Every structure is written in C-alpha cells, then in structure tokens.
C-alpha cells in the first residue's frame, strides 16, 4: 500500500510537470516517490506502478491531444508516453537492483536523456513533450541547451531525482558514496554555474523594433466575403499603427486564410501594405502551387517587392495531410542582420533550429497558429530553439501568445491573441552578433552519448549481477 501510495503521489506530481503549463521545481522531484517504490517492488509491480503514475500525470494532456489528434489519436499518444515512462522506471530499477556500485546513480538520467534524443530524432512531433520544456522559467538551467540541447536539460534534472531517490533507498548510501553523490552534485552545480555565467555575460549589440499582429477570427472558403475583408482590414490598420510606432519588421500569423482563393490579388494587396508603411512584412497563407497546397510565408521588403517565400517543412500530422511540405530554409538580410523564417511546428524540431544556427542567423521570424491552451508551451518551445542556437525568436501566433525572446530565453514581450480587432504589439528584440553555439555546431553529441551510455551501463550492471554484486533479488 505504501508503494501504491507513492505511485499516486508521483502521478500527482507528474500531472503538474508534464502539462502545458508546468511548475518547474516539481519536475526535479516528481519521479522520486515512484523510483523509490520501484526499488522495493518486483518487476511486474514496478510496471504497474509506473503505468498508474504516468496515466495520472498524462491525463493533464489528454484533452489537448484529443483536440489536436482526435480522441483515438490522443489515446494512442498517451499510451505511447506511458510506455516511455514505464520503460524508464523499469530500466532504472533493473540497474539499481543489479548493482550497489556508484555508477547506478546515472541510470535514470542516462535512459531519460537517451529516450529524449531518440524521440526527438524520429518522432513526427519532434521535441514536443520533452521534460526540458518544464524548465523554461528556470533560466540558468536551460542555458545547458546551448551545449547539449534538450537532452542536457533532461539529464541535469533527472540526475537530481536519481541521487535523491538512491539516498533515500534503504536509508543508507551506496558503496563509494562520495563518487555517487559527489559527482552528481558537481555536475548539477556546474550546469547551474554555467547558466548563471552565460546570463551575466549578455552580449546584446542592438535592439530591433519588430511588430506582431494576430487576429483569431477564422478565414477560410466558407467565411462570408464581408467578414473576410473586415479581418484583412484589421490587419492593415494594425500594421499601420505599428509602423508609426517605429516597427521596421511586422510578422503576421500562419495561414491567415487557410486556403486563399485569390493568391495573386492577395499578394498585390500585401505588397501595397508593405510599401505604404515602408516595412518588412512577413505573412502566412495557404496558397495553391503546381506542387499542391503549401503552408507558405511571404516576406515583402519596404518597396513592396517579394524578398522571399518560405514553405513550412514540418506539417502537422493529420491536420495538414493535404498540404505539401517545403524543403529549404530561408535566410534574408534585413536591416543589416541575418534573419531566418520558420512556421509554427517547424520550431518543434531541433534539427531545423540547428540548421538555422549554423547559418548564423541572429533572429527567427515565426508565423504560427496554435490551439489556445498550448500558447505558453508553444512560445517556450520556440524560445528554446533560440537558446540552443544563439538567436532571438519572434513568435506571432493566432489563438495563442504573441511573444519575442532573446538568445538566452528571456521574454521581452508577450500578449494574448484575440478576435477582431485583434492584438498588436511591438517588441525591442535583442540582437547579438555572435558565433554559433556549441550545440549549433556539433548537434546532439550529448544525447547520442547518453544512448551509448545507457547501453554500456546496462552491460556493466549485468556484469556486476553475474559476479554476485546485487542488493536484492530481482
């Protein structure tokens, strides 16, 4: 019953950890009760306890998944994530029960970071769901991403939970406790110290005024012509206001019209708005092409010329199945700075964010369309790409939060979108002309090292087990 109670407690803590608005301190301890229970339980009971705890925790996301991917799709996603947590707990228990050596403290952080790496590499949803996003309000910790990406953040917070659970296990230290706990404390302290140092060495060279406008009203083929024109007029008026306030660039949301019936005429109208206000204008639309419908962003210069067009590369599974993905990045010189363009879900993929980092962009302009309840998380996912790769991010989203963040994850502007007359804000976006971060240069080296490390650790634990170095029967 104590172990069952521990699973319920862990489930409650996970509920406030894995949701769309996580409480960052809880992520450091959420799994401790479950790990401690698993160390005393049989393998079958461990899986049951992990299933109970993860089910309770993931129920905070089921309603969101049902909206994004249907009820059946949401159930499948929850089940897959439950299997992930069950594997993590079972793997950790197996290592700890096989050996009393100091290195067992790394079982949980290694397997959690390894799975974070594998899911990021192969999931159609990219890094969404990573435990790293729970720490977006803990700025010193997330700076680790500039070296090791999301696996680095996951490793740090998981190592704390692992060390605490092992310290409580049977109320006695492991053999060689100085190594087990001393190395853990050193790693965690070093990560926090690095983050604090990086934050105090802010190298911002210039603030660029960038405006954002979002009107939540839906625009599609079935919308009456008068309503559609009112929405476009709302954007035009907001853009003019932002230009008068000093905005040199204005970013509008993704797919303002999901299936623009008159792309050529809309192109001319938007070009005229950019020319009349003497601004760079980024706007997202669903447009027809010879290759099918594209989720496209147009970039107009102050003369009204089309400077670039970008096609979304990572389409939302199911919801955008009828659209054709793009395959190329877009980087433009604006006001003397290299700026990149991505659309919404593109920023969920660390590989895409890193490809822009390699091209030494100083800011990303991101038209987006979220799902209301995920506004906080969507903005933070995009911001973490900036921390990883060393650039600012401008996230202009419908049914979400309009936001701008710097290369360190500070948010310099945030506002909730709404229906007509919409929301418009101007942000002084910090620009820093620096070389790419280590993560942008070397990628997920740490994550793949954790994959190898988890395999090696399991082999080492098995070897200890064969030699009779075990603390309890399996």
C-alpha positions as a printed NumPy array, in Angstrom:
array([[  0.   ,   0.   ,   0.   ],
       [  2.915,   2.348,   0.654],
       [  4.245,   1.686,  -2.826],
       [  0.8  ,   2.228,  -4.31 ],
       [  0.548,   5.498,  -2.402],
       [  3.969,   6.51 ,  -3.737],
       [  2.749,   5.881,  -7.284],
       [ -0.317,   8.05 ,  -6.67 ],
       [  1.884,  10.805,  -5.25 ],
       [  4.253,  10.603,  -8.226],
       [  1.271,  10.696, -10.586],
       [  0.002,  13.85 ,  -8.917],
       [  3.43 ,  15.469,  -9.187],
       [  3.75 ,  14.422, -12.835],
       [  0.338,  15.982, -13.511],
       [  1.873,  19.365, -12.718],
       [  5.093,  18.513, -14.564],
       [  4.183,  17.177, -17.998],
       [  1.257,  19.534, -18.712],
       [  1.125,  22.589, -20.959],
       [  1.875,  24.971, -18.073],
       [  4.364,  23.051, -15.913],
       [  5.646,  24.052, -12.494],
       [  9.41 ,  23.783, -12.956],
       [ 10.529,  22.922,  -9.374],
       [  8.198,  19.904,  -9.276],
       [  9.972,  18.349, -12.266],
       [ 13.092,  17.902, -10.119],
       [ 11.318,  15.625,  -7.633],
       [  8.244,  14.278,  -9.452],
       [  9.646,  10.794, -10.091],
       [ 11.364,  10.331,  -6.728],
       [  8.41 ,   8.573,  -4.971],
       [  7.91 ,   6.248,  -7.931],
       [ 11.601,   5.364,  -8.223],
       [ 11.819,   4.69 ,  -4.515],
       [  8.776,   2.409,  -4.673],
       [ 10.178,   0.622,  -7.728],
       [ 13.449,  -0.171,  -5.914],
       [ 11.458,  -2.243,  -3.397],
       [  8.936,  -3.758,  -5.835],
       [  9.017,  -6.742,  -8.141],
       [  9.429,  -6.119, -11.856],
       [  5.765,  -6.723, -12.606],
       [  4.637,  -4.474,  -9.789],
       [  7.077,  -1.787, -10.944],
       [  5.471,  -1.705, -14.36 ],
       [  2.018,  -1.464, -12.815],
       [  3.064,   1.376, -10.506],
       [  4.724,   3.229, -13.388],
       [  1.583,   2.778, -15.505],
       [ -0.614,   4.193, -12.74 ],
       [  1.641,   7.192, -12.077],
       [  2.177,   8.07 , -15.742],
       [ -1.528,   7.682, -16.533],
       [ -2.455,  10.145, -13.789],
       [  0.225,  12.565, -14.95 ],
       [ -0.583,  12.362, -18.65 ],
       [ -4.279,  12.971, -18.114],
       [ -3.301,  16.645, -17.941],
       [ -2.575,  16.397, -21.68 ],
       [ -5.303,  14.068, -22.911],
       [ -7.856,  16.803, -23.624],
       [ -5.25 ,  18.692, -25.644],
       [ -4.257,  15.592, -27.613],
       [ -7.927,  14.878, -28.337],
       [ -8.304,  18.323, -29.934],
       [ -5.077,  18.104, -31.932],
       [ -5.175,  14.443, -32.951],
       [ -8.766,  13.194, -32.244],
       [ -9.859,  11.132, -29.238],
       [ -8.367,   7.929, -30.645],
       [ -5.148,   9.646, -31.618],
       [ -4.935,  11.243, -28.178],
       [ -5.365,   7.867, -26.517],
       [ -2.6  ,   6.365, -28.665],
       [ -0.214,   9.215, -27.793],
       [ -0.952,   8.851, -24.075],
       [ -0.374,   5.087, -24.244],
       [  2.948,   5.577, -26.048],
       [  4.077,   8.105, -23.454],
       [  3.01 ,   5.739, -20.671],
       [  5.205,   3.05 , -22.225],
       [  8.079,   5.534, -22.264],
       [  7.758,   6.234, -18.528],
       [  7.3  ,   2.521, -17.765],
       [ 10.497,   1.731, -19.658],
       [ 12.425,   4.495, -17.859],
       [ 11.362,   3.3  , -14.395],
       [ 11.855,  -0.381, -15.218],
       [ 15.318,   0.288, -16.677],
       [ 16.357,   2.33 , -13.64 ],
       [ 15.068,  -0.282, -11.205],
       [ 16.912,  -3.028, -13.089],
       [ 20.242,  -1.192, -12.818],
       [ 19.826,  -0.34 ,  -9.122],
       [ 18.722,  -3.857,  -8.14 ],
       [ 21.584,  -5.474, -10.044],
       [ 24.385,  -3.456,  -8.52 ],
       [ 25.276,  -1.359,  -5.481],
       [ 28.049,   0.469,  -7.34 ],
       [ 28.275,   4.279,  -7.509],
       [ 27.548,   4.477, -11.242],
       [ 23.946,   3.311, -10.767],
       [ 23.053,   6.929,  -9.927],
       [ 23.322,   7.627, -13.664],
       [ 20.727,   5.03 , -14.701],
       [ 17.706,   7.354, -14.656],
       [ 19.374,  10.424, -16.235],
       [ 21.03 ,   8.346, -18.957],
       [ 17.917,   6.472, -20.024],
       [ 15.713,   9.585, -19.814],
       [ 18.152,  11.613, -21.927],
       [ 18.646,   8.752, -24.361],
       [ 14.908,   8.452, -24.972],
       [ 14.632,  12.235, -25.303],
       [ 17.26 ,  12.042, -28.065],
       [ 15.642,   9.13 , -29.892],
       [ 12.144,  10.62 , -29.757],
       [ 13.447,  13.972, -30.97 ],
       [ 15.159,  12.281, -33.903],
       [ 12.319,  10.021, -35.033],
       [  9.001,  11.401, -33.768],
       [  6.719,  13.243, -36.238],
       [  6.17 ,  15.733, -33.41 ],
       [  9.847,  16.493, -32.873],
       [ 10.807,  17.514, -29.357],
       [  7.251,  18.131, -28.147],
       [  6.762,  16.518, -24.751],
       [ 10.417,  16.781, -23.727],
       [ 10.938,  17.191, -19.994],
       [ 13.322,  20.023, -20.872],
       [ 10.432,  22.426, -21.502],
       [  9.369,  22.164, -17.86 ],
       [ 12.392,  24.342, -17.026],
       [ 11.667,  27.329, -19.267],
       [ 11.159,  29.568, -16.217],
       [ 14.444,  28.352, -14.741],
       [ 16.778,  30.379, -16.953],
       [ 20.166,  29.251, -15.549],
       [ 19.331,  25.581, -16.125],
       [ 18.102,  25.937, -19.715],
       [ 21.406,  27.524, -20.782],
       [ 22.76 ,  23.963, -20.833],
       [ 20.841,  23.61 , -24.106],
       [ 23.39 ,  25.864, -25.822],
       [ 25.86 ,  22.988, -25.403],
       [ 23.804,  19.792, -25.12 ],
       [ 20.274,  20.578, -26.375],
       [ 17.173,  19.262, -24.62 ],
       [ 18.938,  16.008, -23.531],
       [ 21.333,  18.119, -21.449],
       [ 18.489,  19.747, -19.509],
       [ 16.741,  16.397, -19.031],
       [ 19.995,  14.885, -17.729],
       [ 20.51 ,  17.576, -15.084],
       [ 17.026,  17.449, -13.566],
       [ 16.878,  13.632, -13.779],
       [ 20.249,  13.293, -12.075],
       [ 18.95 ,  15.25 ,  -9.082],
       [ 15.898,  12.989,  -8.774],
       [ 18.032,   9.879,  -9.163],
       [ 20.525,  10.897,  -6.482],
       [ 17.739,  11.809,  -4.063],
       [ 15.883,   8.525,  -4.625],
       [ 19.049,   6.474,  -4.123],
       [ 19.949,   8.433,  -0.991],
       [ 16.567,   7.532,   0.494],
       [ 16.709,   3.899,  -0.645],
       [ 17.116,   1.75 ,   2.477],
       [ 18.382,   4.904,   4.231],
       [ 21.999,   4.046,   3.565],
       [ 24.473,   5.274,   0.947],
       [ 25.622,   3.246,  -1.994],
       [ 29.117,   1.83 ,  -1.969],
       [ 31.556,   4.631,  -2.794],
       [ 29.005,   7.316,  -1.811],
       [ 31.484,  10.129,  -2.463],
       [ 31.518,   9.203,  -6.115],
       [ 27.789,   8.595,  -6.367],
       [ 26.644,  11.804,  -4.733],
       [ 29.755,  13.949,  -5.066],
       [ 29.891,  13.625,  -8.855],
       [ 26.125,  14.228,  -9.069],
       [ 26.363,  17.422,  -7.007],
       [ 29.357,  18.592,  -9.056],
       [ 27.546,  18.069, -12.377],
       [ 24.363,  19.826, -11.231],
       [ 26.272,  22.716,  -9.644],
       [ 28.448,  23.111, -12.756],
       [ 25.391,  23.247, -15.012],
       [ 23.743,  25.939, -12.883],
       [ 27.001,  27.903, -12.599],
       [ 27.488,  27.785, -16.366],
       [ 23.943,  29.045, -16.89 ],
       [ 24.396,  31.886, -14.421],
       [ 27.665,  32.88 , -16.08 ],
       [ 26.116,  32.843, -19.544],
       [ 23.227,  35.022, -18.381],
       [ 25.537,  37.597, -16.798],
       [ 27.611,  37.81 , -19.991],
       [ 24.784,  39.067, -22.17 ],
       [ 26.352,  40.306, -25.41 ],
       [ 23.352,  42.078, -26.969],
       [ 24.587,  44.596, -29.547],
       [ 21.32 ,  46.125, -30.752],
       [ 17.541,  46.131, -30.212],
       [ 15.481,  45.841, -33.396],
       [ 11.824,  47.022, -33.229],
       [  9.665,  44.18 , -34.569],
       [  5.885,  44.247, -34.537],
       [  3.433,  41.352, -34.301],
       [ -0.272,  41.222, -35.148],
       [ -2.736,  38.355, -34.633],
       [ -6.499,  38.171, -35.208],
       [ -8.05 ,  34.905, -34.055],
       [-11.06 ,  35.007, -36.38 ],
       [-11.013,  32.073, -38.8  ],
       [-10.569,  32.808, -42.503],
       [-11.476,  30.106, -44.997],
       [-13.569,  29.426, -48.122],
       [-16.854,  29.353, -46.169],
       [-16.316,  32.73 , -44.469],
       [-18.546,  35.499, -45.934],
       [-16.737,  37.998, -48.109],
       [-17.608,  40.942, -45.849],
       [-16.222,  39.14 , -42.793],
       [-13.031,  38.223, -44.629],
       [-12.497,  41.806, -45.743],
       [-13.04 ,  43.059, -42.198],
       [-10.309,  40.712, -40.967],
       [ -7.852,  41.861, -43.626],
       [ -8.723,  45.485, -42.878],
       [ -7.983,  44.775, -39.215],
       [ -4.51 ,  43.549, -40.126],
       [ -3.89 ,  46.551, -42.38 ],
       [ -4.871,  49.031, -39.668],
       [ -2.77 ,  47.296, -37.014],
       [  0.258,  47.196, -39.3  ],
       [ -0.061,  50.934, -39.939],
       [ -0.171,  51.616, -36.187],
       [  2.925,  49.52 , -35.551],
       [  4.797,  51.253, -38.389],
       [  4.003,  54.64 , -36.826],
       [  5.365,  53.333, -33.517],
       [  8.678,  52.554, -35.198],
       [  8.407,  48.895, -36.211],
       [ 10.785,  48.08 , -39.061],
       [  9.544,  44.495, -39.391],
       [  5.997,  43.211, -38.816],
       [  5.195,  39.493, -38.516],
       [  1.667,  38.138, -39.02 ],
       [  0.432,  34.603, -38.142],
       [  0.421,  31.356, -40.067],
       [ -2.368,  30.553, -42.565],
       [ -4.378,  33.737, -42.023],
       [ -6.507,  32.35 , -44.828],
       [ -6.21 ,  28.573, -44.771],
       [ -6.948,  28.318, -48.496],
       [ -6.504,  31.714, -50.127],
       [ -8.826,  31.71 , -53.197],
       [ -7.113,  34.646, -54.941],
       [ -3.425,  34.362, -54.122],
       [ -2.272,  36.801, -56.84 ],
       [ -4.626,  39.574, -55.703],
       [ -3.752,  38.966, -52.048],
       [ -0.073,  39.133, -52.95 ],
       [ -0.551,  42.567, -54.528],
       [ -2.6  ,  43.852, -51.606],
       [  0.023,  42.771, -49.063],
       [  2.824,  44.214, -51.187],
       [  0.996,  47.549, -51.183],
       [  0.665,  47.447, -47.374],
       [  4.425,  46.85 , -47.018],
       [  5.196,  49.633, -49.492],
       [  2.749,  52.118, -47.939],
       [  4.183,  51.598, -44.447],
       [  7.826,  51.193, -45.557],
       [  8.304,  47.978, -43.563],
       [  9.399,  44.394, -43.988],
       [  6.245,  42.289, -43.782],
       [  6.029,  38.551, -43.054],
       [  2.615,  36.941, -43.582],
       [  1.444,  33.317, -43.634],
       [ -1.153,  31.884, -46.043],
       [ -2.347,  28.627, -47.525],
       [ -1.639,  29.058, -51.242],
       [ -2.04 ,  26.87 , -54.352],
       [  1.055,  25.881, -56.328],
       [  1.829,  23.429, -59.112],
       [  3.026,  21.038, -56.404],
       [ -0.207,  21.326, -54.382],
       [ -1.322,  23.468, -51.457],
       [  1.503,  24.98 , -49.455],
       [  1.635,  26.452, -45.979],
       [  3.642,  29.481, -47.079],
       [  5.11 ,  32.64 , -45.605],
       [  5.738,  35.65 , -47.842],
       [  8.368,  38.252, -46.956],
       [  7.911,  41.672, -48.563],
       [ 10.502,  44.438, -48.394],
       [  9.733,  48.16 , -47.841],
       [  9.417,  48.644, -51.613],
       [  6.665,  46.045, -51.788],
       [  8.869,  43.514, -53.576],
       [  8.712,  39.841, -52.633],
       [ 12.05 ,  39.309, -50.919],
       [ 11.498,  35.629, -50.122],
       [  8.884,  32.929, -49.658],
       [  9.149,  30.034, -47.258],
       [  7.187,  26.771, -47.243],
       [  6.573,  25.031, -43.913],
       [  8.788,  21.959, -43.709],
       [  7.175,  20.066, -40.815],
       [  3.431,  19.821, -41.335],
       [  1.086,  18.794, -38.514],
       [  0.261,  15.07 , -38.95 ],
       [ -3.396,  14.648, -39.888],
       [ -4.41 ,  18.307, -39.782],
       [ -2.143,  19.276, -42.678],
       [ -2.07 ,  15.963, -44.505],
       [ -3.43 ,  17.548, -47.688],
       [ -0.589,  20.076, -47.877],
       [  2.85 ,  19.665, -49.439],
       [  5.892,  20.309, -47.215],
       [  8.774,  22.557, -48.148],
       [ 12.411,  21.501, -48.028],
       [ 14.501,  24.668, -47.862],
       [ 15.451,  27.203, -45.229],
       [ 15.096,  30.915, -45.942],
       [ 17.633,  33.408, -44.618],
       [ 17.422,  37.091, -45.549],
       [ 19.445,  40.204, -44.845],
       [ 17.127,  42.672, -43.081],
       [ 18.337,  45.946, -41.609],
       [ 21.886,  44.593, -41.791],
       [ 21.051,  41.393, -39.869],
       [ 20.65 ,  37.786, -40.979],
       [ 17.096,  36.684, -40.14 ],
       [ 15.512,  33.29 , -40.751],
       [ 11.889,  32.236, -41.296],
       [ 10.104,  29.175, -39.93 ],
       [  6.42 ,  28.358, -39.451],
       [  4.919,  27.087, -36.188],
       [  5.6  ,  23.324, -35.89 ],
       [  8.961,  23.736, -37.633],
       [ 10.264,  25.074, -34.327],
       [  9.416,  21.796, -32.58 ],
       [ 12.322,  20.193, -34.443],
       [ 15.781,  20.719, -33.007],
       [ 17.407,  19.743, -36.301],
       [ 15.681,  22.586, -38.153],
       [ 16.526,  25.073, -35.428],
       [ 20.134,  23.931, -35.552],
       [ 20.329,  24.282, -39.325],
       [ 19.45 ,  27.969, -38.948],
       [ 22.003,  28.311, -36.145],
       [ 24.7  ,  27.029, -38.487],
       [ 23.734,  29.761, -40.937],
       [ 24.419,  32.303, -38.178],
       [ 21.005,  33.936, -38.113],
       [ 20.502,  36.388, -35.249],
       [ 16.709,  36.081, -35.099],
       [ 13.923,  33.8  , -36.322],
       [ 10.617,  35.209, -37.583],
       [  7.895,  32.646, -36.911],
       [  4.295,  32.94 , -38.103],
       [  2.249,  30.445, -36.076],
       [ -1.237,  29.162, -35.314],
       [ -1.633,  27.31 , -32.026],
       [ -4.537,  25.743, -30.111],
       [ -5.282,  28.352, -27.416],
       [ -4.468,  26.166, -24.408],
       [ -0.924,  25.448, -25.626],
       [  0.054,  29.098, -26.102],
       [  2.549,  29.174, -23.226],
       [  4.191,  25.922, -24.266],
       [  4.33 ,  26.78 , -27.992],
       [  6.111,  30.051, -27.273],
       [  8.584,  28.301, -24.941],
       [  9.36 ,  25.523, -27.401],
       [ 10.264,  28.162, -29.982],
       [ 12.292,  30.121, -27.422],
       [ 14.369,  27.07 , -26.505],
       [ 15.447,  26.751, -30.147],
       [ 16.866,  30.234, -29.678],
       [ 18.767,  29.213, -26.529],
       [ 20.139,  26.123, -28.261],
       [ 21.408,  28.007, -31.283],
       [ 22.012,  31.559, -30.111],
       [ 19.286,  33.637, -31.758],
       [ 16.201,  35.627, -30.82 ],
       [ 12.74 ,  34.304, -31.731],
       [  9.653,  36.29 , -32.756],
       [  6.552,  34.095, -32.384],
       [  3.449,  35.731, -33.932],
       [  0.591,  33.308, -33.346],
       [ -3.18 ,  33.12 , -33.696],
       [ -5.14 ,  31.528, -30.834],
       [ -2.03 ,  31.75 , -28.718],
       [  0.532,  34.142, -27.286],
       [  2.452,  36.653, -29.356],
       [  5.972,  36.725, -27.95 ],
       [  9.57 ,  37.701, -28.519],
       [ 12.525,  36.115, -26.717],
       [ 16.282,  36.632, -26.822],
       [ 19.084,  34.095, -27.262],
       [ 19.025,  33.348, -23.516],
       [ 15.3  ,  32.611, -23.22 ],
       [ 14.298,  35.971, -21.711],
       [ 10.869,  37.062, -22.938],
       [ 10.929,  40.746, -23.867],
       [  7.281,  40.875, -25.   ],
       [  4.153,  38.731, -24.543],
       [  0.472,  39.309, -25.289],
       [ -2.552,  37.026, -25.678],
       [ -4.119,  36.996, -29.145],
       [ -7.853,  37.695, -29.575],
       [-10.592,  38.149, -32.154],
       [-11.261,  41.38 , -34.045],
       [ -9.802,  43.945, -33.654],
       [ -7.037,  41.523, -32.698],
       [ -3.81 ,  42.029, -30.772],
       [ -0.788,  44.015, -31.902],
       [  2.452,  44.587, -30.01 ],
       [  5.902,  45.935, -30.763],
       [  8.99 ,  44.339, -29.223],
       [ 12.524,  45.637, -28.936],
       [ 14.139,  42.364, -29.949],
       [ 17.716,  41.963, -28.632],
       [ 20.126,  41.076, -31.422],
       [ 23.516,  39.558, -30.699],
       [ 26.071,  39.113, -33.467],
       [ 27.944,  36.11 , -32.075],
       [ 29.303,  32.869, -33.422],
       [ 27.012,  29.812, -33.344],
       [ 26.66 ,  27.978, -30.045],
       [ 28.41 ,  24.635, -29.462],
       [ 25.041,  22.921, -29.925],
       [ 24.518,  24.596, -33.311],
       [ 27.958,  23.416, -34.379],
       [ 28.044,  19.893, -33.004],
       [ 24.383,  18.928, -32.646],
       [ 23.088,  16.162, -30.369],
       [ 26.501,  14.782, -29.455],
       [ 25.5  ,  14.613, -25.788],
       [ 22.18 ,  12.923, -26.461],
       [ 23.743,  10.171, -28.553],
       [ 26.453,   9.773, -25.926],
       [ 23.634,   9.126, -23.438],
       [ 22.188,   6.468, -25.758],
       [ 25.555,   4.702, -25.769],
       [ 25.989,   5.31 , -22.05 ],
       [ 22.638,   3.712, -21.214],
       [ 23.587,   0.556, -23.142],
       [ 27.023,   0.385, -21.521],
       [ 25.547,   0.951, -18.055],
       [ 23.135,  -1.915, -18.538],
       [ 26.001,  -4.202, -19.589],
       [ 28.037,  -3.12 , -16.559],
       [ 25.109,  -3.779, -14.229],
       [ 24.563,  -7.211, -15.777],
       [ 28.236,  -7.983, -15.256],
       [ 28.008,  -6.957, -11.598],
       [ 24.929,  -9.148, -11.245],
       [ 26.788, -12.148, -12.64 ],
       [ 29.576, -11.539, -10.134],
       [ 27.089, -11.57 ,  -7.28 ],
       [ 27.103,  -7.806,  -6.626],
       [ 23.392,  -7.437,  -6.046],
       [ 21.449,  -5.818,  -3.236],
       [ 18.182,  -7.714,  -3.525],
       [ 16.63 , -10.497,  -5.609],
       [ 15.136,  -9.395,  -8.89 ]])
